Amino acid sequence: MKKQFLTTTLALTLGFSSLGMVQGTIHPIEVEAATTNAQNNAQAVATKADQLIQTGKSLIGKATYSNTVYKPTSPYKFSCASFLMYIFEKNGVDLGTYNENYMIQQGTYVAKNQLQKGDLLFFKSKKTGTDPDHVGMYIGDNKMIHMADSQQNIVISDLNSKPYYTDNYVSARRVLPTLLSANPATKGDKIVENALTYKNKVTMSTTNNESSLRFTAPGFVDFVYRKSGVNLGKTTLKEQMNIGTTVSRANLKKGDLVFFNSVKGSQTPSLVGIYAGDHRIIIPNSDGVMTRVLFVDYYNEHYITAKRVFSDNSTPTTDAPSASADKIIATASSMTGKAKFGYTYNENSLTFTSAGFTYYVFKQHGIDLKDKLASKQALVGKSVQKAQLQKGDLLFFSTNNGGQQITQTGIYIGDNQFISMTANNIVKQNLNSTWAQQNYVSARRVL
């Protein structure tokens, strides 16, 4: 299913969004407890995956293929991607999209020989374009469940059963546990969970009336945050955009407020969203409360700013630098023998320059290196001396044995070793090698 299927839901009628007059009786709000999931608990992830598989299997014979109609009630109609969106949402995991070309940018890359239940599998049979045109979900034993086509509908297929699956396989993404809450839940998790809890319970209006759950868009945001123990105290878009601390799009965390305009380039907000993690946003507007992803052209083009309006010192929302570094190194290492060097940047074929490789690896862990040029990446983060290198630091080299002009990047992996994409594809090298000593220029810390 392609982007045009999304257009009907993006005709945003924003009439209620910017209205902030509060009418009706406001009652005290008690902070609701968050439902916690053990984000790092393999058993919890396996249980969630089994639930997804069970829901998917229960729809076999009950749903038909449609690339233009999404019908989440019997008789069901799904495309390959909206089928997955449905079974995830039914089990409390909101992908925020029914487009496979957006899904392939969520979660983290996983090698084909390391697949786990619940992973998303992507295929591309068309010879034009770069977006995948089919997606399924891995269910174990080299099999996937998917909405195949108008003849087969929902089926379970062995990944080696047809040339289509072997010849057109593109990539896999692991969205469990990245789309689940941490355990214990962070304040950002609580905000997102409360927003999703009330998503289908509230009515969007030109006024705010808590007793009847009727809200303007900023009124709904204020309500959700108070439910989660954060008192914004502001019920208009302009007021909400002026509170908190500005945060870059590359560093968004769950619970951040994201603002959009209706006229490109304008600093006047017409829409507010709650960042839900992994590129997802929860958007209240006059059509209701929707979940979307920031990849959609509308949000890319109309993005203004983001604000962080709470702190969560008791429950950190990010990994410690060392833990993040280990994950980054694991991702880089897992791509050995799979990614290849090329004078291009192509995530589908895993073809990268050296800086494209580091850009991609860090991107998988929510870190934006800003550019795919080595010389530009050397401007992010902070400078670090060679003698003080830590795992995950970016290393910069020349390639002419001059040690001055930056043309290549690497990732420090400890023990005086680094991993990088070279003309010989991904290699690990020692900083004491002749090449490294002659070409080392500098290092930056971005974790």
C-alpha positions as CSV (number, residue, x, y, z in Angstrom):
1,M,0.0,0.0,0.0
2,K,1.3,3.4,-0.9
3,K,1.2,6.9,0.4
4,Q,-1.8,8.0,-1.7
5,F,-4.0,5.7,0.6
6,L,-3.1,8.1,3.4
7,T,-4.3,11.3,1.8
8,T,-7.9,11.0,2.8
9,T,-6.9,11.1,6.5
10,L,-4.6,14.0,6.0
11,A,-7.2,16.5,5.0
12,L,-6.8,18.2,8.3
13,T,-9.7,20.4,9.3
14,L,-8.0,22.4,12.0
15,G,-10.9,24.6,13.0
16,F,-10.9,23.3,16.6
17,S,-7.2,23.0,17.1
18,S,-6.3,26.6,17.8
19,L,-9.3,27.5,19.9
20,G,-8.4,27.7,23.6
21,M,-11.5,29.2,25.4
22,V,-12.2,26.9,28.3
23,Q,-15.9,26.4,29.1
24,G,-17.7,24.0,31.2
25,T,-16.9,22.6,34.7
26,I,-13.4,21.5,35.3
27,H,-13.1,18.7,37.9
28,P,-9.9,17.7,39.7
29,I,-7.9,15.0,38.0
30,E,-6.3,12.1,39.7
31,V,-3.1,10.8,38.1
32,E,-3.7,7.5,36.5
33,A,-1.2,4.6,36.9
34,A,0.6,3.5,33.7
35,T,0.4,0.1,32.3
36,T,4.0,-1.2,32.3
37,N,5.7,-3.6,30.0
38,A,9.1,-5.1,30.6
39,Q,10.9,-3.4,27.7
40,N,14.1,-5.3,28.2
41,N,12.4,-8.6,29.3
42,A,12.6,-11.2,26.5
43,Q,9.7,-13.1,27.9
44,A,7.4,-10.1,27.8
45,V,8.4,-9.4,24.2
46,A,7.8,-13.1,23.3
47,T,4.4,-13.0,25.0
48,K,3.4,-9.9,23.0
49,A,4.6,-11.5,19.8
50,D,2.5,-14.6,20.4
51,Q,-0.5,-12.3,21.0
52,L,0.1,-10.6,17.6
53,I,0.5,-14.0,15.9
54,Q,-2.7,-15.3,17.5
55,T,-4.7,-12.3,16.4
56,G,-3.3,-12.6,12.9
57,K,-4.2,-16.2,12.6
58,S,-7.7,-15.6,13.9
59,L,-8.4,-13.4,10.8
60,I,-7.5,-16.1,8.3
61,G,-10.5,-16.7,6.1
62,K,-12.3,-13.6,7.6
63,A,-10.5,-10.8,5.7
64,T,-10.0,-9.9,2.0
65,Y,-7.3,-8.0,0.3
66,S,-7.9,-4.3,-0.6
67,N,-5.3,-1.7,-1.5
68,T,-7.9,1.1,-1.3
69,V,-10.3,0.3,1.5
70,Y,-9.4,-0.3,5.2
71,K,-12.3,-2.0,7.0
72,P,-11.4,-3.0,10.6
73,T,-14.8,-4.7,11.2
74,S,-16.3,-7.9,9.7
75,P,-16.1,-8.5,6.8
76,Y,-12.5,-7.2,7.1
77,K,-10.6,-5.5,4.3
78,F,-6.8,-4.9,4.6
79,S,-3.8,-4.3,2.5
80,C,-0.5,-6.0,3.6
81,A,0.5,-3.1,5.8
82,S,-2.9,-2.2,7.2
83,F,-3.4,-5.8,8.2
84,L,-0.3,-5.5,10.4
85,M,-1.3,-2.1,11.7
86,Y,-4.6,-3.6,12.8
87,I,-3.2,-6.7,14.6
88,F,-0.6,-4.5,16.4
89,E,-3.2,-2.0,17.5
90,K,-5.6,-4.7,18.7
91,N,-2.8,-5.8,21.0
92,G,-2.0,-2.3,22.4
93,V,1.0,-1.5,20.1
94,D,0.3,1.4,17.8
95,L,2.5,1.5,14.7
96,G,1.0,4.9,13.8
97,T,1.0,4.0,10.0
98,Y,-0.5,1.7,7.4
99,N,2.3,2.3,4.9
100,E,5.1,-0.2,4.5
101,N,7.5,2.5,3.3
102,Y,7.1,4.2,6.7
103,M,7.2,0.9,8.7
104,I,10.6,0.0,7.3
105,Q,11.9,3.2,9.0
106,Q,10.6,2.2,12.5
107,G,12.3,0.0,15.1
108,T,15.8,-1.3,14.5
109,Y,17.4,-3.3,11.7
110,V,17.7,-7.1,12.2
111,A,19.6,-9.5,10.1
112,K,17.7,-12.3,8.3
113,N,19.5,-15.0,10.2
114,Q,18.5,-13.4,13.6
115,L,14.8,-13.0,13.1
116,Q,12.4,-13.3,16.1
117,K,8.7,-13.6,16.3
118,G,7.0,-10.2,15.7
119,D,9.7,-8.8,13.4
120,L,8.5,-7.1,10.3
121,L,9.7,-8.4,6.9
122,F,9.9,-6.3,3.8
123,F,9.9,-7.2,0.1
124,K,10.2,-5.3,-3.1
125,S,9.2,-6.8,-6.5
126,K,8.9,-3.6,-8.5
127,K,11.9,-2.6,-10.5
128,T,11.4,1.1,-10.1
129,G,11.6,3.2,-6.9
130,T,13.2,2.3,-3.6
131,D,10.2,1.7,-1.3
132,P,9.2,-1.8,-0.4
133,D,5.9,-3.0,-1.8
134,H,5.0,-5.8,0.6
135,V,5.3,-6.5,4.3
136,G,4.7,-9.5,6.5
137,M,5.3,-10.5,10.2
138,Y,7.7,-13.3,11.2
139,I,6.1,-16.0,13.3
140,G,9.0,-18.4,13.8
141,D,10.2,-21.5,12.0
142,N,11.2,-19.5,8.9
143,K,7.5,-18.6,8.3
144,M,5.6,-15.3,8.1
145,I,1.9,-14.3,8.3
146,H,0.8,-11.7,5.8
147,M,-2.0,-10.4,3.6
148,A,-0.6,-11.7,0.4
149,D,-2.8,-10.6,-2.5
150,S,-6.4,-10.7,-3.7
151,Q,-6.2,-14.4,-4.5
152,Q,-4.7,-15.7,-1.3
153,N,-5.7,-13.1,1.2
154,I,-4.2,-13.8,4.7
155,V,-1.8,-16.8,4.5
156,I,1.2,-18.3,6.4
157,S,4.2,-18.7,4.0
158,D,7.6,-20.3,4.4
159,L,10.3,-17.8,3.4
160,N,11.9,-20.3,1.2
161,S,8.7,-21.6,-0.5
162,K,8.6,-19.2,-3.5
163,P,11.1,-17.3,-5.5
164,Y,9.2,-14.1,-4.6
165,Y,10.2,-14.4,-1.0
166,T,13.8,-15.3,-1.6
167,D,14.5,-13.0,-4.5
168,N,12.6,-9.9,-3.3
169,Y,13.5,-9.9,0.3
170,V,14.7,-6.4,1.3
171,S,15.1,-6.1,5.1
172,A,13.6,-6.8,8.5
173,R,12.8,-4.4,11.4
174,R,12.4,-5.2,15.1
175,V,9.6,-3.1,16.6
176,L,9.3,-5.1,19.8
177,P,10.3,-3.9,22.3
178,T,11.0,-0.4,20.9
179,L,7.2,0.4,20.7
180,L,6.5,-0.8,24.2
181,S,6.7,1.0,27.5
182,A,9.6,0.7,29.8
183,N,9.3,-1.0,33.1
184,P,8.8,0.9,35.3
185,A,7.0,3.2,32.9
186,T,8.6,6.7,32.4
187,K,6.6,9.8,32.7
188,G,6.7,10.0,28.9
189,D,5.3,6.5,28.7
190,K,2.4,7.5,31.0
191,I,1.6,10.5,28.9
192,V,1.5,8.4,25.7
193,E,-0.5,5.6,27.3
194,N,-3.1,8.1,28.7
195,A,-3.4,9.8,25.3
196,L,-4.0,6.4,23.6
197,T,-6.5,5.4,26.3
198,Y,-8.6,8.5,25.7
199,K,-8.0,8.5,21.9
200,N,-11.5,7.0,21.1
201,K,-13.3,8.3,24.2
202,V,-13.1,12.1,23.7
203,T,-15.0,14.3,21.3
204,M,-13.2,17.2,19.7
205,S,-15.0,20.5,20.1
206,T,-14.7,24.3,20.0
207,T,-14.8,24.3,23.9
208,N,-13.4,22.3,26.7
209,N,-15.8,20.4,29.0
210,E,-14.0,17.7,31.0
211,S,-17.1,16.1,32.5
212,S,-18.3,15.2,29.0
213,L,-14.8,14.6,27.6
214,R,-15.2,17.3,25.0
215,F,-12.0,19.3,24.2
216,T,-10.2,21.5,21.8
217,A,-6.9,20.1,20.5
218,P,-4.8,22.0,23.1
219,G,-7.4,21.3,25.7
220,F,-7.0,17.6,25.1
221,V,-3.3,17.9,25.4
222,D,-3.6,19.8,28.7
223,F,-6.1,17.1,30.0
224,V,-3.8,14.2,29.1
225,Y,-0.7,15.7,30.7
226,R,-2.6,16.5,33.9
227,K,-3.8,12.8,33.9
228,S,-0.2,11.9,33.8
229,G,0.9,14.2,36.6
230,V,2.2,17.1,34.5
231,N,0.3,20.4,34.9
232,L,0.8,22.5,31.7
233,G,-1.7,25.1,32.8
234,K,-2.1,26.3,29.2
235,T,-5.0,25.6,26.9
236,T,-4.1,27.4,23.7
237,L,-1.6,26.5,21.0
238,K,0.4,29.7,21.3
239,E,0.7,29.4,25.1
240,Q,1.7,25.7,24.9
241,M,4.4,26.5,22.3
242,N,5.9,29.1,24.7
243,I,6.4,26.7,27.6
244,G,9.1,24.2,28.3
245,T,12.5,23.8,26.7
246,T,13.0,23.7,22.9
247,V,14.3,20.3,21.8
248,S,15.6,19.4,18.3
249,R,13.7,17.0,16.2
250,A,16.6,14.6,16.3
251,N,16.4,14.4,20.1
252,L,12.6,13.9,20.6
253,K,11.5,11.8,23.5
254,K,8.1,10.4,24.5
255,G,5.9,13.1,25.9
256,D,7.5,16.0,24.0
257,L,5.1,18.5,22.4
258,V,5.4,18.9,18.7
259,F,4.0,21.9,16.8
260,F,3.0,22.4,13.2
261,N,1.8,25.3,11.1
262,S,-0.9,25.5,8.3
263,V,1.3,27.8,6.1
264,K,4.8,26.6,5.3
265,G,7.4,28.8,7.0
266,S,4.9,30.4,9.5
267,Q,5.8,30.4,13.2
268,T,2.1,30.4,14.1
269,P,1.0,26.9,15.3
270,S,-2.2,25.4,14.0
271,L,-1.6,21.9,15.2
272,V,-0.1,20.2,18.3
273,G,1.0,16.6,18.6
274,I,2.3,14.4,21.5
275,Y,5.5,12.6,20.5
276,A,4.9,8.9,21.2
277,G,8.4,7.5,20.4
278,D,9.9,5.9,17.3
279,H,8.7,8.7,15.0
280,R,5.1,8.4,16.0
281,I,2.9,11.4,17.0
282,I,-0.6,11.5,18.5
283,I,-2.5,14.3,16.8
284,P,-5.8,15.8,18.1
285,N,-7.7,17.8,15.6
286,S,-11.3,18.4,14.6
287,D,-11.5,14.9,13.0
288,G,-10.6,13.2,16.2
289,V,-7.4,12.0,17.8
290,M,-5.1,10.2,15.3
291,T,-1.8,8.5,15.4
292,R,0.6,9.2,12.6
293,V,4.3,9.2,11.9
294,L,6.6,12.2,11.3
295,F,7.7,10.7,7.9
296,V,4.5,11.9,6.3
297,D,5.2,14.8,3.9
298,Y,2.6,17.1,5.6
299,Y,4.4,16.9,9.0
300,N,7.8,17.3,7.4
301,E,6.8,20.4,5.5
302,H,4.8,22.1,8.3
303,Y,7.0,21.2,11.3
304,I,7.8,24.3,13.5
305,T,9.3,23.2,16.8
306,A,9.2,20.8,19.7
307,K,9.0,21.5,23.5
308,R,10.0,19.3,26.5
309,V,7.6,20.2,29.3
310,F,8.6,17.9,32.1
311,S,11.6,16.2,33.6
312,D,11.8,12.6,34.8
313,N,14.9,12.4,36.9
314,S,13.6,9.4,38.9
315,T,13.2,7.3,35.7
316,P,15.7,8.0,33.0
317,T,14.2,7.9,29.5
318,T,17.5,7.1,27.7
319,D,20.2,4.4,28.1
320,A,23.4,5.3,29.8
321,P,26.1,6.2,27.2
322,S,27.9,2.9,27.6
323,A,24.7,0.9,27.0
324,S,23.8,2.9,24.0
325,A,27.4,2.5,22.7
326,D,27.2,-1.3,23.0
327,K,23.9,-1.3,21.0
328,I,25.4,0.9,18.3
329,I,28.4,-1.3,18.0
330,A,26.2,-4.4,17.9
331,T,24.2,-3.0,15.1
332,A,27.4,-2.0,13.1
333,S,28.9,-5.4,13.6
334,S,25.7,-7.2,12.6
335,M,25.9,-5.6,9.2
336,T,29.2,-7.2,8.4
337,G,28.8,-9.2,5.2
338,K,25.4,-7.6,4.6
339,A,26.1,-3.9,3.9
340,K,28.4,-2.9,1.1
341,F,30.4,0.1,0.0
342,G,29.0,2.4,-2.7
343,Y,29.0,6.1,-3.7
344,T,25.4,6.4,-2.7
345,Y,23.1,6.0,0.4
346,N,20.5,3.3,0.0
347,E,18.9,1.8,3.1
348,N,17.0,-0.9,1.1
349,S,20.2,-2.4,-0.5
350,L,22.3,-1.4,2.5
351,T,24.8,0.4,0.3
352,F,26.7,3.2,1.9
353,T,29.8,5.4,1.9
354,S,31.8,5.4,5.1
355,A,29.8,8.4,6.5
356,G,26.6,7.0,5.2
357,F,27.2,3.8,7.1
358,T,27.8,5.7,10.4
359,Y,24.7,7.9,9.7
360,Y,22.6,4.8,9.2
361,V,23.9,2.9,12.3
362,F,23.4,5.8,14.6
363,K,20.0,6.5,13.1
364,Q,18.8,3.1,14.1
365,H,19.2,4.2,17.7
366,G,17.5,7.6,17.4
367,I,20.7,9.6,17.0
368,D,20.8,12.1,14.0
369,L,24.3,12.8,12.8
370,K,22.8,15.6,10.6
371,D,24.7,14.7,7.4
372,K,26.0,11.8,5.3
373,L,29.3,13.6,4.7
374,A,32.3,12.8,6.9
375,S,33.4,16.4,7.1
376,K,29.9,17.5,8.3
377,Q,29.6,14.7,10.9
378,A,32.9,16.0,12.4
379,L,30.9,19.0,13.5
380,V,28.3,17.2,15.7
381,G,28.8,16.3,19.3
382,K,31.9,17.5,21.2
383,S,35.6,17.0,20.5
384,V,37.4,14.2,22.4
385,Q,41.1,13.5,22.6
386,K,42.4,10.3,21.1
387,A,43.7,9.2,24.5
388,Q,40.3,9.5,26.0
389,L,38.2,7.6,23.5
390,Q,35.1,5.7,24.7
391,K,33.0,3.1,22.9
392,G,30.6,4.8,20.4
393,D,32.8,7.8,19.7
394,L,33.0,8.8,16.0
395,L,36.4,8.7,14.5
396,F,37.5,10.8,11.5
397,F,40.2,10.0,9.0
398,S,41.8,11.2,5.8
399,T,42.4,8.8,2.9
400,N,45.6,10.3,1.5
401,N,47.9,9.6,4.4
402,G,47.9,13.3,5.2
403,G,45.8,13.2,8.4
404,Q,44.1,16.6,7.7
405,Q,41.3,16.4,5.2
406,I,38.4,14.4,6.6
407,T,37.0,11.9,4.1
408,Q,36.2,8.8,6.1
409,T,34.5,7.9,9.4
410,G,34.6,5.0,11.9
411,I,33.1,4.0,15.2
412,Y,35.3,3.3,18.2
413,I,34.5,-0.2,19.6
414,G,37.0,-0.3,22.5
415,D,40.4,-2.0,23.0
416,N,42.0,0.5,20.5
417,Q,39.7,-0.9,17.7
418,F,37.3,0.7,15.4
419,I,34.7,-0.4,12.8
420,S,34.1,1.4,9.5
421,M,32.8,1.0,6.0
422,T,35.7,1.0,3.5
423,A,36.1,0.2,-0.2
424,N,36.5,-3.4,1.1
425,N,33.1,-3.1,2.8
426,I,32.8,-3.3,6.6
427,V,36.1,-3.9,8.4
428,K,37.5,-3.7,12.0
429,Q,40.9,-2.1,12.3
430,N,43.4,-1.2,15.0
431,L,44.2,2.5,15.7
432,N,47.9,1.5,15.8
433,S,47.9,0.3,12.3
434,T,50.0,2.2,9.8
435,W,47.0,3.3,7.9
436,A,45.2,4.6,10.9
437,Q,48.2,6.4,12.3
438,Q,48.8,8.2,9.0
439,N,45.2,9.2,8.5
440,Y,43.7,9.8,11.9
441,V,42.3,13.4,12.2
442,S,39.9,13.7,15.1
443,A,37.1,12.2,17.2
444,R,33.7,13.4,18.4
445,R,31.5,12.2,21.2
446,V,27.8,12.2,20.3
447,L,26.4,9.9,23.1
